[in-house]
Amino acid sequence: MANHRVLELKRLKPACLALSVIIALLICTGTNAQQHQPTATSKNCLWEVKGSSNNVFLLGSLHVLKSDAYPLAKAIDNAYRASPKVVFETDIGGMADPAVQARMLSMGLYPEGQSLLQHISAPMRNDLQKRMTNLGLPLEQFARFKPWLLAVTLTTLELQRLGFSPAYGIDVHYFGRARADKKKIDFFESIEYQLSLLGEMGAEDQKAFLGQTLKDLEIAAEMAGDMMDYWRKGQVDKLYKLLFQSFEGYPEIEDRLLLQRNQDWAKKIETLLVEPEDVFIVVGAGHLIGPGSVVDLLKQKGYEVRQR
């Protein structure tokens, strides 16, 4: 995990779609093995948007980390402290509800009598069997998993094997603090909508998602290390290149998981920019970098946006 060299372009082809989506957007990323104290000149994946009567802070979140990722940069914590209101992608506390977990399973399993192996090609079955053997898991136990749920499961298991935990995720960290500090808490999306992003993905996109996951897991540790290094240093151009080459050839998935949501969130942020008090927003880092990001859309609308 301490290897932070840039992945060569040829290593990124075919693009790391599934791993990028899961790591950067839904389950997100990890950290390197050594604690880091940012220098005074470092930037962060934090932006300040000037409103008519307040400031809105946008923090790109990494949802799975190691404990040594903390403390975070002072600029990030100062922005949180200055904001009476905190907004997250969805209700993080509600995601732990057994009913939500049951709903996720109902969306992610084939009906009785159907099997994943009936829906994927022979080469993908062979790749899947190799991956499951390496993990020491019997494929039969996962035979009813739809491709999207199996992709998420395999990535989660790999990140756990590498030592990452959602307990140290940035959004979980600030969600707990916001509740303890009795700040106002709001969400951009419902839990049901978040589940539908992958759960209602088309069959062909799901198979592409799983197929790419099986390839990407071979470089999971290296990719996660590079992603964290760029995130920690606020090197958003490098982070964008690493993540978003992953969407080449998958425009429908990029539109579904990123671009449409960015447009919706930018509109909601505009309403927050006229509130009397500062607002601290925590969303997946992939939503704040590059063309079509929330930051880009707000700049296009004429708002003053500054990376902190």
C-alpha positions in Angstrom: 0.0 0.0 0.0 3.0 2.3 0.3 3.6 2.3 -3.4 2.3 5.6 -4.8 3.7 5.7 -8.3 1.4 6.6 -11.1 -0.2 3.7 -12.8 1.0 3.5 -16.4 -1.7 4.1 -19.0 -1.3 0.6 -20.2 -2.1 -0.7 -16.7 -5.3 1.3 -16.8 -6.5 -0.3 -20.0 -9.0 -1.8 -20.0 -10.2 0.8 -17.7 -10.7 0.1 -14.0 -14.5 0.8 -14.1 -15.9 -1.5 -11.5 -13.2 -0.9 -8.9 -13.2 2.9 -9.5 -17.0 3.1 -9.1 -17.0 0.9 -6.0 -13.9 2.5 -4.4 -14.5 6.1 -5.4 -18.3 6.4 -5.2 -20.0 3.7 -3.2 -17.6 1.9 -1.0 -14.6 4.1 -2.0 -11.0 4.0 -1.1 -8.3 3.2 1.4 -5.2 4.8 2.7 -1.5 4.1 2.7 0.2 2.3 5.5 1.8 5.3 7.1 0.1 8.2 8.9 0.6 11.5 7.1 0.6 15.1 8.3 -0.2 17.5 5.5 2.3 20.3 5.0 1.2 23.9 5.2 1.2 24.2 1.4 -0.8 21.1 0.7 -4.3 21.4 -0.8 -7.1 19.1 -0.1 -10.1 17.6 -1.8 -12.1 20.4 -0.2 -13.7 23.3 -2.0 -15.3 26.5 -0.7 -18.2 28.0 -2.6 -19.1 31.6 -2.0 -22.9 32.2 -1.6 -24.8 35.4 -1.3 -24.9 35.1 2.5 -22.8 32.1 3.4 -20.1 29.6 2.4 -20.7 26.0 1.3 -17.8 23.6 1.8 -17.6 20.5 -0.5 -15.5 17.6 0.8 -14.7 14.7 -1.4 -15.2 11.6 0.7 -13.3 8.4 1.0 -15.7 5.9 2.6 -13.3 3.1 3.7 -10.0 3.9 5.4 -7.5 2.7 7.9 -7.3 4.2 11.4 -4.0 5.8 10.6 -5.7 8.1 8.0 -6.5 10.5 11.0 -6.2 13.2 11.9 -7.5 14.9 8.8 -6.1 18.2 7.5 -6.9 21.2 9.7 -8.6 23.0 6.7 -11.1 20.2 6.5 -11.9 20.1 10.2 -12.1 23.9 10.4 -14.7 23.9 7.6 -16.7 21.3 9.5 -16.5 23.3 12.7 -17.7 26.5 11.0 -20.8 24.9 9.6 -24.0 24.4 11.6 -25.4 22.2 8.9 -23.9 19.0 7.4 -25.2 17.3 4.2 -24.4 13.7 3.2 -25.2 11.7 0.1 -27.7 9.6 2.0 -28.7 8.5 5.5 -25.6 6.7 6.7 -27.2 5.6 9.9 -30.2 4.2 8.1 -28.0 2.0 5.9 -27.3 -0.2 8.9 -31.1 -0.9 9.3 -31.7 -4.7 8.8 -34.7 -3.8 6.6 -32.3 -1.9 4.3 -29.9 -4.9 4.2 -32.8 -7.2 3.4 -33.9 -4.9 0.6 -30.3 -4.9 -0.8 -30.3 -8.7 -0.9 -33.8 -8.8 -2.5 -32.5 -6.6 -5.3 -29.2 -8.5 -5.6 -30.3 -12.1 -5.7 -31.7 -14.1 -8.6 -35.0 -15.9 -7.9 -34.9 -19.5 -6.7 -33.9 -21.8 -9.5 -31.8 -19.2 -11.3 -28.0 -19.0 -11.1 -25.4 -16.4 -12.0 -23.6 -19.0 -14.1 -26.6 -19.1 -16.4 -26.2 -15.4 -17.2 -22.4 -15.0 -17.8 -20.1 -16.3 -20.5 -17.8 -19.3 -20.1 -14.6 -17.1 -20.0 -16.1 -15.0 -17.2 -17.1 -18.2 -15.3 -13.5 -19.3 -15.5 -12.2 -15.9 -14.3 -14.7 -15.9 -11.5 -13.8 -19.4 -10.4 -10.1 -18.5 -10.2 -10.9 -15.4 -8.1 -13.1 -17.3 -5.7 -10.5 -20.1 -5.4 -7.8 -17.4 -4.5 -10.2 -16.0 -1.9 -10.8 -19.5 -0.5 -14.6 -19.2 -1.1 -16.9 -21.7 -2.7 -18.5 -20.3 -5.8 -21.7 -22.3 -5.1 -22.5 -20.1 -2.0 -22.7 -17.0 -4.3 -24.4 -18.6 -7.3 -27.6 -16.6 -6.8 -25.8 -13.3 -6.6 -26.5 -10.9 -9.5 -23.4 -9.5 -11.1 -23.5 -6.1 -9.4 -23.9 -7.6 -5.9 -21.1 -10.1 -6.5 -18.8 -7.3 -7.8 -19.5 -5.2 -4.7 -19.0 -8.3 -2.4 -15.7 -9.3 -4.0 -14.4 -5.7 -3.8 -15.5 -5.4 -0.2 -13.7 -8.6 0.7 -10.6 -7.6 -1.0 -10.5 -4.2 0.7 -11.1 -5.9 4.1 -8.2 -8.3 3.3 -6.0 -5.3 2.7 -7.0 -3.9 6.1 -9.6 -1.2 5.3 -12.8 -0.6 7.3 -15.9 1.6 6.7 -15.7 2.4 10.4 -12.9 4.9 9.5 -14.6 6.3 6.5 -14.7 10.1 6.2 -18.5 10.3 5.9 -19.0 7.9 8.8 -16.5 10.0 10.8 -18.4 13.3 10.2 -21.8 11.7 10.5 -21.0 10.5 14.0 -19.5 13.9 14.9 -22.5 15.8 13.5 -24.9 13.8 15.5 -22.8 14.2 18.7 -22.4 17.9 18.1 -26.2 18.2 17.4 -25.7 19.8 14.0 -28.4 20.0 11.5 -28.1 16.9 9.2 -29.6 16.5 5.7 -29.2 14.2 2.7 -29.2 14.5 -1.0 -30.7 11.1 -1.8 -32.9 8.5 -0.3 -31.5 5.1 0.7 -33.8 3.4 -1.8 -32.5 5.6 -4.6 -28.9 4.7 -3.7 -29.7 1.0 -3.8 -31.3 1.4 -7.1 -28.2 2.9 -8.7 -26.7 -0.6 -8.9 -29.7 -2.8 -8.2 -31.6 -1.5 -11.2 -28.6 -1.5 -13.6 -29.2 -3.2 -16.9 -28.2 -6.8 -17.3 -25.4 -6.1 -19.8 -24.0 -3.3 -17.7 -24.0 -5.6 -14.7 -22.0 -8.2 -16.5 -19.5 -5.7 -17.7 -19.3 -4.4 -14.2 -18.5 -7.8 -12.8 -16.1 -8.7 -15.6 -14.1 -5.5 -15.0 -14.1 -6.1 -11.3 -12.4 -9.5 -11.8 -9.6 -7.7 -13.7 -9.3 -4.7 -11.5 -8.9 -6.7 -8.2 -5.5 -7.8 -9.4 -4.3 -4.2 -8.9 -6.6 -3.2 -6.1 -3.9 -2.5 -3.5 -1.7 -0.4 -5.9 -4.7 1.6 -7.2 -6.1 2.3 -3.8 -2.7 3.5 -2.6 -2.3 5.9 -5.5 -5.8 7.2 -5.1 -5.3 8.0 -1.5 -1.9 9.7 -2.2 -3.5 12.0 -4.7 -6.5 12.6 -2.5 -4.4 13.4 0.5 -2.3 15.9 -1.5 -5.3 17.5 -3.2 -3.8 16.5 -6.6 -7.2 16.4 -8.3 -5.9 16.3 -11.9 -4.0 13.1 -11.2 -7.0 11.7 -9.2 -9.3 12.4 -12.1 -7.0 10.7 -14.7 -6.7 7.7 -12.5 -10.5 7.4 -11.9 -12.1 8.6 -15.0 -10.2 6.7 -17.7 -12.2 4.0 -16.1 -15.4 5.2 -17.8 -14.0 5.0 -21.4 -16.4 2.7 -23.2 -19.0 2.9 -20.5 -20.9 6.2 -21.1 -24.2 4.9 -19.8 -22.8 3.8 -16.5 -20.9 7.2 -16.1 -24.1 9.0 -16.8 -26.2 6.9 -14.4 -23.8 6.9 -11.5 -22.1 10.3 -11.8 -23.3 12.9 -14.3 -27.0 12.9 -13.7 -26.5 12.9 -9.9 -24.0 15.8 -10.2 -26.5 17.9 -12.0 -29.1 17.2 -9.4 -26.8 17.9 -6.5 -25.5 21.2 -8.1 -29.1 22.4 -8.2 -29.6 21.5 -4.5 -26.4 23.2 -3.6 -27.6 26.4 -5.2 -30.5 26.4 -2.7 -28.0 26.0 0.2 -26.0 29.0 -1.1 -28.7 31.4 0.0 -29.0 30.0 3.5 -27.9 32.3 6.4 -25.3 29.8 7.8 -22.4 27.9 6.4 -23.0 24.3 5.1 -20.5 21.4 5.1 -21.2 18.8 2.4 -19.6 15.3 2.2 -19.9 13.3 -1.0 -17.9 10.8 -2.9 -14.7 12.4 -4.3 -15.5 11.3 -7.8 -18.4 13.7 -7.8 -16.2 16.8 -7.3 -13.4 16.4 -9.9 -13.1 16.9 -13.6 -15.6 17.9 -16.3 -19.2 17.5 -15.4 -18.4 17.4 -11.7 -20.4 19.3 -9.1 -17.4 21.8 -8.8 -17.3 22.2 -12.6 -21.1 22.8 -12.8 -21.1 25.4 -10.1 -18.2 27.3 -11.8 -20.2 27.2 -15.0 -23.1 28.8 -13.2 -20.8 31.7 -12.2 -20.1 30.8 -8.5 -16.7 31.5 -7.0 -15.3 28.1 -6.1 -11.9 27.8 -4.5 -9.9 24.6 -3.6 -8.7 24.7 0.0 
